[in-house]
Amino acid sequence: HEAKLVNYFGKVESLKEIRVSPVLIRKGDVWLAMYGLSSVKDERLHRLFREKKVIFEAPAENEKWFYVLVIHQNRAKRGPTNYIPENFIPGFFHLVIWGHEHDCRIEPELTDKDDVY
């Protein structure tokens, strides 16, 4: 938050529909698709996810990519819509990095989706 790096990576242009395009990085056999979602008021983003108005664009040859989402939102429930539930995150992501956590959680944690951290 202080460095404001996440705010520039994944900048949101519209609050009616959010389209998230990946930064694609390839080196040898490593294919990384990195998505960024900057800070949006939790209640608004919660509603957009519920209304299916957050769209994650997929790269071509999508089975070859390792998908990472960097998101600057609350994961911990702070009210009925004051957070983003883990089940809102599409299942194709292999790793989700939450950039707005107040407690220090540096160890990867498995989600309810068996193979997603």
DRENTI-222946 format. One record per atom (N, C-alpha, C): residue in one letter; chain; atom name; x, y, z. Coordinates in Angstrom, 2 decimals, always signed. Layout:
N
+-----+-------+------+---------+---------+---------+
: res : chain : atom :       x :       y :       z :
+-----+-------+------+---------+---------+---------+
:   A :     A :   CA :       X :       Y :       Z :
...
+-----+-------+------+---------+---------+---------+
This chain:
117
+-----+-------+------+---------+---------+---------+
: res : chain : atom :       x :       y :       z :
+-----+-------+------+---------+---------+---------+
:   H :     A :    N :   +0.82 :   -1.19 :   +0.00 :
:   H :     A :   CA :   +0.00 :   +0.00 :   +0.00 :
:   H :     A :    C :   +0.87 :   +1.26 :   +0.00 :
:   E :     A :    N :   +1.85 :   +1.31 :   +0.87 :
:   E :     A :   CA :   +2.68 :   +2.51 :   +0.97 :
:   E :     A :    C :   +3.47 :   +2.76 :   -0.31 :
:   A :     A :    N :   +3.98 :   +1.70 :   -0.95 :
:   A :     A :   CA :   +4.77 :   +1.87 :   -2.16 :
:   A :     A :    C :   +3.88 :   +2.15 :   -3.37 :
:   K :     A :    N :   +2.59 :   +1.89 :   -3.25 :
:   K :     A :   CA :   +1.60 :   +2.13 :   -4.31 :
:   K :     A :    C :   +1.86 :   +1.32 :   -5.58 :
:   L :     A :    N :   +2.61 :   +0.22 :   -5.47 :
:   L :     A :   CA :   +2.90 :   -0.58 :   -6.64 :
:   L :     A :    C :   +1.69 :   -1.35 :   -7.13 :
:   V :     A :    N :   +0.91 :   -1.93 :   -6.23 :
:   V :     A :   CA :   -0.27 :   -2.69 :   -6.63 :
:   V :     A :    C :   -1.31 :   -1.76 :   -7.26 :
:   N :     A :    N :   -1.36 :   -0.51 :   -6.82 :
:   N :     A :   CA :   -2.33 :   +0.43 :   -7.36 :
:   N :     A :    C :   -2.10 :   +0.72 :   -8.84 :
:   Y :     A :    N :   -0.86 :   +0.61 :   -9.32 :
:   Y :     A :   CA :   -0.58 :   +0.86 :  -10.73 :
:   Y :     A :    C :   -0.67 :   -0.42 :  -11.55 :
:   F :     A :    N :   -0.39 :   -1.53 :  -10.96 :
:   F :     A :   CA :   -0.52 :   -2.82 :  -11.64 :
:   F :     A :    C :   -1.95 :   -3.28 :  -11.45 :
:   G :     A :    N :   -2.71 :   -3.32 :  -12.51 :
:   G :     A :   CA :   -4.10 :   -3.74 :  -12.41 :
:   G :     A :    C :   -5.05 :   -2.59 :  -12.16 :
:   K :     A :    N :   -4.69 :   -1.41 :  -12.64 :
:   K :     A :   CA :   -5.53 :   -0.23 :  -12.44 :
:   K :     A :    C :   -6.92 :   -0.45 :  -13.04 :
:   V :     A :    N :   -7.93 :   -0.08 :  -12.29 :
:   V :     A :   CA :   -9.33 :   -0.25 :  -12.71 :
:   V :     A :    C :   -9.78 :   +1.04 :  -13.42 :
:   E :     A :    N :  -10.26 :   +0.88 :  -14.65 :
:   E :     A :   CA :  -10.68 :   +2.03 :  -15.46 :
:   E :     A :    C :  -12.17 :   +2.32 :  -15.35 :
:   S :     A :    N :  -12.98 :   +1.29 :  -15.14 :
:   S :     A :   CA :  -14.43 :   +1.46 :  -15.08 :
:   S :     A :    C :  -14.97 :   +0.75 :  -13.85 :
:   L :     A :    N :  -15.96 :   +1.34 :  -13.22 :
:   L :     A :   CA :  -16.58 :   +0.72 :  -12.05 :
:   L :     A :    C :  -17.92 :   +0.08 :  -12.39 :
:   K :     A :    N :  -18.26 :   +0.01 :  -13.69 :
:   K :     A :   CA :  -19.48 :   -0.67 :  -14.13 :
:   K :     A :    C :  -19.18 :   -2.10 :  -14.55 :
:   E :     A :    N :  -18.01 :   -2.31 :  -15.12 :
:   E :     A :   CA :  -17.53 :   -3.63 :  -15.50 :
:   E :     A :    C :  -16.01 :   -3.58 :  -15.46 :
:   I :     A :    N :  -15.41 :   -4.59 :  -14.87 :
:   I :     A :   CA :  -13.95 :   -4.62 :  -14.75 :
:   I :     A :    C :  -13.42 :   -5.75 :  -15.62 :
:   R :     A :    N :  -12.56 :   -5.39 :  -16.57 :
:   R :     A :   CA :  -11.89 :   -6.36 :  -17.42 :
:   R :     A :    C :  -10.43 :   -6.41 :  -17.00 :
:   V :     A :    N :   -9.97 :   -7.59 :  -16.64 :
:   V :     A :   CA :   -8.61 :   -7.74 :  -16.15 :
:   V :     A :    C :   -7.82 :   -8.54 :  -17.18 :
:   S :     A :    N :   -6.82 :   -7.89 :  -17.76 :
:   S :     A :   CA :   -5.94 :   -8.53 :  -18.74 :
:   S :     A :    C :   -4.64 :   -8.93 :  -18.06 :
:   P :     A :    N :   -4.08 :  -10.07 :  -18.43 :
:   P :     A :   CA :   -2.84 :  -10.50 :  -17.78 :
:   P :     A :    C :   -1.61 :   -9.86 :  -18.40 :
:   V :     A :    N :   -0.56 :   -9.76 :  -17.59 :
:   V :     A :   CA :   +0.78 :   -9.48 :  -18.09 :
:   V :     A :    C :   +1.36 :  -10.86 :  -18.35 :
:   L :     A :    N :   +1.78 :  -11.10 :  -19.59 :
:   L :     A :   CA :   +2.27 :  -12.43 :  -19.97 :
:   L :     A :    C :   +3.78 :  -12.42 :  -20.03 :
:   I :     A :    N :   +4.40 :  -13.35 :  -19.31 :
:   I :     A :   CA :   +5.85 :  -13.45 :  -19.26 :
:   I :     A :    C :   +6.23 :  -14.88 :  -19.64 :
:   R :     A :    N :   +7.10 :  -15.00 :  -20.64 :
:   R :     A :   CA :   +7.58 :  -16.32 :  -21.04 :
:   R :     A :    C :   +9.10 :  -16.33 :  -21.04 :
:   K :     A :    N :   +9.66 :  -17.37 :  -20.45 :
:   K :     A :   CA :  +11.10 :  -17.58 :  -20.50 :
:   K :     A :    C :  +11.32 :  -19.08 :  -20.54 :
:   G :     A :    N :  +11.81 :  -19.56 :  -21.65 :
:   G :     A :   CA :  +12.01 :  -20.99 :  -21.82 :
:   G :     A :    C :  +10.68 :  -21.73 :  -21.70 :
:   D :     A :    N :  +10.63 :  -22.71 :  -20.81 :
:   D :     A :   CA :   +9.41 :  -23.50 :  -20.61 :
:   D :     A :    C :   +8.47 :  -22.90 :  -19.58 :
:   V :     A :    N :   +8.80 :  -21.73 :  -19.04 :
:   V :     A :   CA :   +7.97 :  -21.10 :  -18.01 :
:   V :     A :    C :   +7.05 :  -20.08 :  -18.67 :
:   W :     A :    N :   +5.75 :  -20.25 :  -18.45 :
:   W :     A :   CA :   +4.73 :  -19.35 :  -18.99 :
:   W :     A :    C :   +3.95 :  -18.80 :  -17.81 :
:   L :     A :    N :   +4.08 :  -17.50 :  -17.54 :
:   L :     A :   CA :   +3.43 :  -16.88 :  -16.39 :
:   L :     A :    C :   +2.41 :  -15.86 :  -16.86 :
:   A :     A :    N :   +1.17 :  -16.02 :  -16.42 :
:   A :     A :   CA :   +0.10 :  -15.04 :  -16.69 :
:   A :     A :    C :   -0.22 :  -14.38 :  -15.36 :
:   M :     A :    N :   +0.14 :  -13.10 :  -15.23 :
:   M :     A :   CA :   -0.02 :  -12.39 :  -13.98 :
:   M :     A :    C :   -1.11 :  -11.32 :  -14.12 :
:   Y :     A :    N :   -2.13 :  -11.46 :  -13.29 :
:   Y :     A :   CA :   -3.27 :  -10.55 :  -13.30 :
:   Y :     A :    C :   -3.18 :   -9.65 :  -12.08 :
:   G :     A :    N :   -3.52 :   -8.38 :  -12.26 :
:   G :     A :   CA :   -3.54 :   -7.44 :  -11.15 :
:   G :     A :    C :   -4.91 :   -6.80 :  -11.02 :
:   L :     A :    N :   -5.38 :   -6.68 :   -9.81 :
:   L :     A :   CA :   -6.66 :   -6.01 :   -9.54 :
:   L :     A :    C :   -6.41 :   -5.03 :   -8.42 :
:   S :     A :    N :   -6.39 :   -3.75 :   -8.78 :
:   S :     A :   CA :   -6.11 :   -2.69 :   -7.82 :
:   S :     A :    C :   -7.27 :   -2.52 :   -6.85 :
:   S :     A :    N :   -7.06 :   -1.68 :   -5.88 :
:   S :     A :   CA :   -8.06 :   -1.45 :   -4.85 :
:   S :     A :    C :   -9.33 :   -0.81 :   -5.41 :
:   V :     A :    N :  -10.46 :   -1.42 :   -5.08 :
:   V :     A :   CA :  -11.79 :   -0.91 :   -5.38 :
:   V :     A :    C :  -12.57 :   -1.03 :   -4.08 :
:   K :     A :    N :  -13.45 :   -0.11 :   -3.81 :
:   K :     A :   CA :  -14.24 :   -0.20 :   -2.58 :
:   K :     A :    C :  -14.83 :   -1.61 :   -2.47 :
:   D :     A :    N :  -14.61 :   -2.26 :   -1.31 :
:   D :     A :   CA :  -15.00 :   -3.66 :   -1.13 :
:   D :     A :    C :  -16.46 :   -3.93 :   -1.51 :
:   E :     A :    N :  -17.36 :   -3.09 :   -1.07 :
:   E :     A :   CA :  -18.78 :   -3.31 :   -1.34 :
:   E :     A :    C :  -19.07 :   -3.28 :   -2.84 :
:   R :     A :    N :  -18.43 :   -2.35 :   -3.55 :
:   R :     A :   CA :  -18.65 :   -2.24 :   -5.00 :
:   R :     A :    C :  -18.09 :   -3.46 :   -5.73 :
:   L :     A :    N :  -16.87 :   -3.87 :   -5.37 :
:   L :     A :   CA :  -16.26 :   -5.02 :   -6.04 :
:   L :     A :    C :  -17.03 :   -6.30 :   -5.70 :
:   H :     A :    N :  -17.48 :   -6.42 :   -4.48 :
:   H :     A :   CA :  -18.30 :   -7.57 :   -4.07 :
:   H :     A :    C :  -19.53 :   -7.67 :   -4.97 :
:   R :     A :    N :  -20.20 :   -6.54 :   -5.18 :
:   R :     A :   CA :  -21.40 :   -6.51 :   -6.04 :
:   R :     A :    C :  -21.04 :   -6.85 :   -7.49 :
:   L :     A :    N :  -19.95 :   -6.31 :   -8.00 :
:   L :     A :   CA :  -19.55 :   -6.60 :   -9.38 :
:   L :     A :    C :  -19.24 :   -8.08 :   -9.58 :
:   F :     A :    N :  -18.58 :   -8.71 :   -8.61 :
:   F :     A :   CA :  -18.33 :  -10.15 :   -8.69 :
:   F :     A :    C :  -19.65 :  -10.91 :   -8.69 :
:   R :     A :    N :  -20.57 :  -10.54 :   -7.79 :
:   R :     A :   CA :  -21.87 :  -11.23 :   -7.72 :
:   R :     A :    C :  -22.63 :  -11.10 :   -9.03 :
:   E :     A :    N :  -22.53 :   -9.93 :   -9.67 :
:   E :     A :   CA :  -23.24 :   -9.68 :  -10.93 :
:   E :     A :    C :  -22.47 :  -10.19 :  -12.15 :
:   K :     A :    N :  -21.36 :  -10.89 :  -11.93 :
:   K :     A :   CA :  -20.53 :  -11.45 :  -13.02 :
:   K :     A :    C :  -19.99 :  -10.36 :  -13.94 :
:   K :     A :    N :  -19.62 :   -9.22 :  -13.34 :
:   K :     A :   CA :  -19.11 :   -8.10 :  -14.13 :
:   K :     A :    C :  -17.61 :   -7.87 :  -13.92 :
:   V :     A :    N :  -16.94 :   -8.88 :  -13.37 :
:   V :     A :   CA :  -15.48 :   -8.88 :  -13.30 :
:   V :     A :    C :  -15.03 :   -9.98 :  -14.24 :
:   I :     A :    N :  -14.38 :   -9.58 :  -15.34 :
:   I :     A :   CA :  -14.01 :  -10.52 :  -16.39 :
:   I :     A :    C :  -12.49 :  -10.64 :  -16.44 :
:   F :     A :    N :  -11.99 :  -11.86 :  -16.34 :
:   F :     A :   CA :  -10.57 :  -12.13 :  -16.45 :
:   F :     A :    C :  -10.31 :  -12.68 :  -17.85 :
:   E :     A :    N :   -9.58 :  -11.91 :  -18.66 :
:   E :     A :   CA :   -9.30 :  -12.31 :  -20.03 :
:   E :     A :    C :   -8.22 :  -13.38 :  -20.04 :
:   A :     A :    N :   -8.42 :  -14.41 :  -20.85 :
:   A :     A :   CA :   -7.49 :  -15.53 :  -20.89 :
:   A :     A :    C :   -6.55 :  -15.41 :  -22.09 :
:   P :     A :    N :   -5.29 :  -15.79 :  -21.90 :
:   P :     A :   CA :   -4.36 :  -15.79 :  -23.03 :
:   P :     A :    C :   -4.61 :  -17.00 :  -23.94 :
:   A :     A :    N :   -4.07 :  -16.92 :  -25.15 :
:   A :     A :   CA :   -4.13 :  -18.08 :  -26.06 :
:   A :     A :    C :   -3.31 :  -19.21 :  -25.45 :
:   E :     A :    N :   -3.58 :  -20.41 :  -25.88 :
:   E :     A :   CA :   -2.88 :  -21.60 :  -25.36 :
:   E :     A :    C :   -2.96 :  -21.64 :  -23.84 :
:   N :     A :    N :   -4.17 :  -21.44 :  -23.31 :
:   N :     A :   CA :   -4.34 :  -21.22 :  -21.88 :
:   N :     A :    C :   -3.93 :  -22.36 :  -20.97 :
:   E :     A :    N :   -3.78 :  -23.57 :  -21.47 :
:   E :     A :   CA :   -3.39 :  -24.68 :  -20.60 :
:   E :     A :    C :   -1.90 :  -24.65 :  -20.25 :
:   K :     A :    N :   -1.10 :  -23.85 :  -20.94 :
:   K :     A :   CA :   +0.34 :  -23.81 :  -20.69 :
:   K :     A :    C :   +0.73 :  -22.81 :  -19.60 :
:   W :     A :    N :   -0.16 :  -21.94 :  -19.23 :
:   W :     A :   CA :   +0.18 :  -20.83 :  -18.35 :
:   W :     A :    C :   +0.03 :  -21.19 :  -16.87 :
:   F :     A :    N :   +0.87 :  -20.57 :  -16.04 :
:   F :     A :   CA :   +0.72 :  -20.59 :  -14.59 :
:   F :     A :    C :   +0.07 :  -19.26 :  -14.24 :
:   Y :     A :    N :   -1.11 :  -19.31 :  -13.62 :
:   Y :     A :   CA :   -1.93 :  -18.12 :  -13.39 :
:   Y :     A :    C :   -1.76 :  -17.59 :  -11.97 :
:   V :     A :    N :   -1.41 :  -16.29 :  -11.89 :
:   V :     A :   CA :   -1.23 :  -15.62 :  -10.61 :
:   V :     A :    C :   -2.15 :  -14.40 :  -10.58 :
:   L :     A :    N :   -2.85 :  -14.20 :   -9.48 :
:   L :     A :   CA :   -3.67 :  -13.01 :   -9.29 :
:   L :     A :    C :   -3.11 :  -12.23 :   -8.11 :
:   V :     A :    N :   -2.82 :  -10.95 :   -8.33 :
:   V :     A :   CA :   -2.42 :  -10.04 :   -7.27 :
:   V :     A :    C :   -3.61 :   -9.12 :   -7.04 :
:   I :     A :    N :   -4.19 :   -9.18 :   -5.85 :
:   I :     A :   CA :   -5.42 :   -8.44 :   -5.58 :
:   I :     A :    C :   -5.26 :   -7.60 :   -4.31 :
:   H :     A :    N :   -5.68 :   -6.36 :   -4.39 :
:   H :     A :   CA :   -5.55 :   -5.42 :   -3.27 :
:   H :     A :    C :   -6.92 :   -5.20 :   -2.64 :
:   Q :     A :    N :   -7.40 :   -6.19 :   -1.91 :
:   Q :     A :   CA :   -8.73 :   -6.14 :   -1.27 :
:   Q :     A :    C :   -8.69 :   -6.88 :   +0.05 :
:   N :     A :    N :   -9.72 :   -6.69 :   +0.85 :
:   N :     A :   CA :   -9.86 :   -7.43 :   +2.10 :
:   N :     A :    C :  -10.31 :   -8.86 :   +1.82 :
:   R :     A :    N :   -9.62 :   -9.81 :   +2.41 :
:   R :     A :   CA :  -10.03 :  -11.21 :   +2.34 :
:   R :     A :    C :  -10.81 :  -11.59 :   +3.59 :
:   A :     A :    N :  -10.44 :  -10.97 :   +4.72 :
:   A :     A :   CA :  -11.14 :  -11.25 :   +5.98 :
:   A :     A :    C :  -12.49 :  -10.55 :   +5.99 :
:   K :     A :    N :  -13.51 :  -11.26 :   +6.41 :
:   K :     A :   CA :  -14.87 :  -10.72 :   +6.44 :
:   K :     A :    C :  -14.97 :   -9.61 :   +7.48 :
:   R :     A :    N :  -15.34 :   -8.42 :   +7.03 :
:   R :     A :   CA :  -15.48 :   -7.26 :   +7.90 :
:   R :     A :    C :  -16.89 :   -6.69 :   +7.85 :
:   G :     A :    N :  -17.81 :   -7.46 :   +7.33 :
:   G :     A :   CA :  -19.20 :   -7.07 :   +7.17 :
:   G :     A :    C :  -19.79 :   -7.93 :   +6.06 :
:   P :     A :    N :  -21.08 :   -7.80 :   +5.78 :
:   P :     A :   CA :  -21.70 :   -8.68 :   +4.78 :
:   P :     A :    C :  -21.08 :   -8.57 :   +3.39 :
:   T :     A :    N :  -20.63 :   -7.38 :   +3.00 :
:   T :     A :   CA :  -20.02 :   -7.21 :   +1.67 :
:   T :     A :    C :  -18.72 :   -6.42 :   +1.75 :
:   N :     A :    N :  -18.11 :   -6.36 :   +2.91 :
:   N :     A :   CA :  -16.88 :   -5.59 :   +3.12 :
:   N :     A :    C :  -15.63 :   -6.44 :   +2.90 :
:   Y :     A :    N :  -15.68 :   -7.37 :   +2.00 :
:   Y :     A :   CA :  -14.55 :   -8.25 :   +1.73 :
:   Y :     A :    C :  -14.82 :   -8.97 :   +0.42 :
:   I :     A :    N :  -13.81 :   -9.68 :   -0.07 :
:   I :     A :   CA :  -13.97 :  -10.50 :   -1.26 :
:   I :     A :    C :  -13.77 :  -11.95 :   -0.84 :
:   P :     A :    N :  -14.84 :  -12.75 :   -0.86 :
:   P :     A :   CA :  -14.71 :  -14.17 :   -0.47 :
:   P :     A :    C :  -13.80 :  -14.92 :   -1.44 :
:   E :     A :    N :  -13.08 :  -15.88 :   -0.93 :
:   E :     A :   CA :  -12.18 :  -16.67 :   -1.78 :
:   E :     A :    C :  -12.94 :  -17.35 :   -2.91 :
:   N :     A :    N :  -14.19 :  -17.72 :   -2.69 :
:   N :     A :   CA :  -14.94 :  -18.42 :   -3.75 :
:   N :     A :    C :  -15.33 :  -17.50 :   -4.90 :
:   F :     A :    N :  -15.12 :  -16.19 :   -4.78 :
:   F :     A :   CA :  -15.34 :  -15.28 :   -5.90 :
:   F :     A :    C :  -14.21 :  -15.36 :   -6.92 :
:   I :     A :    N :  -13.03 :  -15.81 :   -6.49 :
:   I :     A :   CA :  -11.86 :  -15.87 :   -7.35 :
:   I :     A :    C :  -12.01 :  -17.07 :   -8.29 :
:   P :     A :    N :  -11.88 :  -16.85 :   -9.60 :
:   P :     A :   CA :  -12.04 :  -17.97 :  -10.54 :
:   P :     A :    C :  -11.07 :  -19.12 :  -10.23 :
:   G :     A :    N :  -11.52 :  -20.32 :  -10.50 :
:   G :     A :   CA :  -10.76 :  -21.52 :  -10.17 :
:   G :     A :    C :   -9.53 :  -21.78 :  -11.00 :
:   F :     A :    N :   -9.31 :  -21.04 :  -12.09 :
:   F :     A :   CA :   -8.13 :  -21.31 :  -12.92 :
:   F :     A :    C :   -6.84 :  -20.74 :  -12.33 :
:   F :     A :    N :   -6.95 :  -19.88 :  -11.30 :
:   F :     A :   CA :   -5.74 :  -19.31 :  -10.70 :
:   F :     A :    C :   -5.02 :  -20.36 :   -9.87 :
:   H :     A :    N :   -3.70 :  -20.40 :  -10.02 :
:   H :     A :   CA :   -2.86 :  -21.31 :   -9.24 :
:   H :     A :    C :   -2.40 :  -20.66 :   -7.93 :
:   L :     A :    N :   -2.24 :  -19.33 :   -7.96 :
:   L :     A :   CA :   -1.75 :  -18.60 :   -6.80 :
:   L :     A :    C :   -2.45 :  -17.25 :   -6.74 :
:   V :     A :    N :   -2.92 :  -16.89 :   -5.54 :
:   V :     A :   CA :   -3.55 :  -15.59 :   -5.32 :
:   V :     A :    C :   -2.75 :  -14.89 :   -4.23 :
:   I :     A :    N :   -2.31 :  -13.66 :   -4.53 :
:   I :     A :   CA :   -1.57 :  -12.85 :   -3.56 :
:   I :     A :    C :   -2.47 :  -11.71 :   -3.13 :
:   W :     A :    N :   -2.84 :  -11.71 :   -1.86 :
:   W :     A :   CA :   -3.72 :  -10.69 :   -1.30 :
:   W :     A :    C :   -2.86 :   -9.55 :   -0.79 :
:   G :     A :    N :   -3.05 :   -8.35 :   -1.32 :
:   G :     A :   CA :   -2.20 :   -7.22 :   -0.98 :
:   G :     A :    C :   -2.79 :   -6.27 :   +0.04 :
:   H :     A :    N :   -3.87 :   -6.64 :   +0.72 :
:   H :     A :   CA :   -4.49 :   -5.72 :   +1.67 :
:   H :     A :    C :   -4.73 :   -6.41 :   +3.01 :
:   E :     A :    N :   -3.92 :   -7.38 :   +3.32 :
:   E :     A :   CA :   -4.09 :   -8.10 :   +4.58 :
:   E :     A :    C :   -3.49 :   -7.28 :   +5.71 :
:   H :     A :    N :   -4.17 :   -7.23 :   +6.82 :
:   H :     A :   CA :   -3.68 :   -6.50 :   +7.98 :
:   H :     A :    C :   -2.77 :   -7.36 :   +8.84 :
:   D :     A :    N :   -3.02 :   -8.66 :   +8.86 :
:   D :     A :   CA :   -2.14 :   -9.55 :   +9.61 :
:   D :     A :    C :   -1.12 :  -10.14 :   +8.64 :
:   C :     A :    N :   +0.02 :  -10.50 :   +9.16 :
:   C :     A :   CA :   +1.12 :  -11.01 :   +8.34 :
:   C :     A :    C :   +0.90 :  -12.50 :   +8.09 :
:   R :     A :    N :   +0.57 :  -12.85 :   +6.86 :
:   R :     A :   CA :   +0.32 :  -14.25 :   +6.50 :
:   R :     A :    C :   +1.23 :  -14.58 :   +5.33 :
:   I :     A :    N :   +2.47 :  -14.96 :   +5.63 :
:   I :     A :   CA :   +3.47 :  -15.15 :   +4.58 :
:   I :     A :    C :   +3.57 :  -16.59 :   +4.10 :
:   E :     A :    N :   +3.00 :  -17.52 :   +4.85 :
:   E :     A :   CA :   +3.00 :  -18.93 :   +4.43 :
:   E :     A :    C :   +1.83 :  -19.16 :   +3.48 :
:   P :     A :    N :   +2.05 :  -19.83 :   +2.35 :
:   P :     A :   CA :   +0.93 :  -20.14 :   +1.45 :
:   P :     A :    C :   -0.13 :  -20.97 :   +2.17 :
:   E :     A :    N :   -1.40 :  -20.65 :   +1.90 :
:   E :     A :   CA :   -2.52 :  -21.35 :   +2.51 :
:   E :     A :    C :   -3.38 :  -21.94 :   +1.40 :
:   L :     A :    N :   -3.67 :  -23.23 :   +1.50 :
:   L :     A :   CA :   -4.58 :  -23.85 :   +0.54 :
:   L :     A :    C :   -5.99 :  -23.31 :   +0.74 :
:   T :     A :    N :   -6.68 :  -23.08 :   -0.35 :
:   T :     A :   CA :   -8.08 :  -22.66 :   -0.25 :
:   T :     A :    C :   -8.97 :  -23.89 :   -0.27 :
:   D :     A :    N :  -10.27 :  -23.66 :   -0.25 :
:   D :     A :   CA :  -11.22 :  -24.78 :   -0.35 :
:   D :     A :    C :  -11.11 :  -25.48 :   -1.69 :
:   K :     A :    N :  -10.62 :  -24.77 :   -2.70 :
:   K :     A :   CA :  -10.36 :  -25.38 :   -4.01 :
:   K :     A :    C :   -9.02 :  -26.09 :   -3.89 :
:   D :     A :    N :   -9.00 :  -27.37 :   -3.91 :
:   D :     A :   CA :   -7.86 :  -28.20 :   -3.50 :
:   D :     A :    C :   -6.47 :  -27.75 :   -3.94 :
:   D :     A :    N :   -6.32 :  -27.22 :   -5.14 :
:   D :     A :   CA :   -4.97 :  -26.95 :   -5.63 :
:   D :     A :    C :   -4.68 :  -25.47 :   -5.83 :
:   V :     A :    N :   -5.34 :  -24.60 :   -5.10 :
:   V :     A :   CA :   -5.13 :  -23.16 :   -5.22 :
:   V :     A :    C :   -4.59 :  -22.62 :   -3.91 :
:   Y :     A :    N :   -3.52 :  -21.84 :   -4.01 :
:   Y :     A :   CA :   -2.93 :  -21.18 :   -2.84 :
:   Y :     A :    C :   -3.27 :  -19.71 :   -2.85 :
+-----+-------+------+---------+---------+---------+
